[in-house]
Amino acid sequence: MPALQELSIAIVDDAAIAAINQQFLNHTGPTDVISFDLDDGLGEIVVSAERACIVAKQLRRTPAAELALYLVHGLLHLAGLDDRTPAQRRAMRAAERRILRQLRPYALRNTH
């Protein structure tokens, strides 16, 4: 797998991600994130902002934190991690936590 050289990120609503989910994965309904390794160093991540808001409210998190999790999850898929088995899910969750912990100081900076 060549190194990721270009990344496209699309932030969509549940209807849009449900259509992508059906078209490309043959799964019904919305999901949080879908990533595509397009070869030649190209990748795409599609995340549902609507799903992030719904889940964040259920888990008492901010929508921004939930969206960041989805983006990290998609990047980890593009880096070759998977979450199909329990062991893979544990490794994915550990990597997500580690990366989000490393990103936390940057999220708190005031850019103005």
Steps between C-alpha positions, in 0.01 A plus 500: 500500500660832397514779754199729506586808295162661453191485716148615429263548794127539445276599789144404412160432656346160575311482170819550298707250696213247487500529119879448489472212745240332276680570172850395597459261795149364437403592859168660582477821700734768626834433666755722669799479264599332175853504368621419151855407404502615139853369429791705371522678835146638483249460780154625582314521830128571518357583843147577608477819704136418568597161646775668708242737652259217581763273654672784685174589671444135600855468637511850651792609282537799276417451132852623418655225715281237335584630153872493587462136604339418164782671310768318701315171449490556124870589492585184691309295243702669225816415695403133486328438834174311503231438761323186383609270781497567875881513509508743207233716667704517820811602305301760302347649816841518668646678196205741492545587867875549458461730198214702649700545820793630292271739310328640811749787559449621143121498534522734798708766327335829411584568136372861498 
